[in-house]
Amino acid sequence: MIETVLATVALGMVFCWRTACRQAAEAAPAGEMSAAAGVRRLPEDAVLRRHVLAQINNEIEAGLAPCPSDSVLRRHHQALVSAKLQQILAEFGSRPACR
């Protein structure tokens, strides 16, 4: 139940963040827009950034098999999730992963 609520809140925050970015891009002058068009950035607010990272992490884990119970396999699973998270964060380009 709580996971559903948290996922809904995080998804809503991501939607608000994307809407705010789109509105900022529309309001930006043409010179600034061309420079920042290909760069996605994590939110500056720590709480919103944490929710965005949690949402990305949940999306990655949803696309994979369930986490195994064996310790070695679990470690490999967590390494795979971490590598995919780093790959997505590299697309953002502005900040390293917060751990």
N, C-alpha and C positions, 0 to 999 in steps of 0.2 A: 504494500500500500504506500509506504513512505517513498519507495523507489519511484513509483509512478508519479507521485506529487513532485518529487525533486526533478525527475526527467521533464515533466511538463513545465515547471518553472524555468529550468535551464533552457529548454527549447524556446520558451517565450522570450527569455533574455537574449538569446542568439538572434531571434527574429527582430527584436527591438534594436539590437546592435547593428544588424545588417541594414535595417531601414535607416538608422541614423547615419551610417556610412554612405548609403546611397544618396541621402539628402545632402550630406556634406559635399559629396562629389558633384552634385548638380549645382550647388551654390558656389563651388570653387571656380576661380578664373580658368580660362582655357590653358594657360601655361602650366599652372599647378596641376591641373587634371591630367595632362599628358604625362607628367613625371610620376604621378602617384597612381596611375590607372592600373598598373599590373601588380602593385604591392598591396597585399592584405596585411593588416596589422591586428595584433591582439589588443583588446580593450585596455585602457590605462588603469581603470578601476580594478583593484585587487579582487574584490568579490566577483565582479563580472568576469574577469579573466579566469578565475578559478572555476566558475560555472562553465565557461566555454571549453576549458581544458577537460573538465569532467565529461562534458557532452561529447567531445571528440573521442575521448578514451572509451566511453560507452558505445559509441558507434563502431569503433574498431573491434571491441570485444563482441559486439553483436554479430559481426561478420565472420567471426572465428568459431571453432568448435568450443564447447565448454571447457573450462579450466580443469585439467586432470588432477587427480588426487595424489598421484605419485610425485614425490618432491623434485626429482630430476626433471620429469616432464613438465611440472608446474613452473620450474625455473626457466625452461626453454620457452614455454608459453608466454611467461611474463617478459622475457627478452624479445620475443616476436612482437608483442603489443608495444613495448617500449620503442623498438626500432620503427614500427609504423607510425607511432606518435611523433618521433623525432623527424621522420620524413615529412609528415604533414606540417609540423612546426617550421621546418626549413622552407616550406612554401610561404609561410607568413613572413619570414626573413627578418623581422625586426627584433625579436627577443629569443633567448634560449628557453628551454623548457624549465618550468618552475617545479622543483621537487622539494 
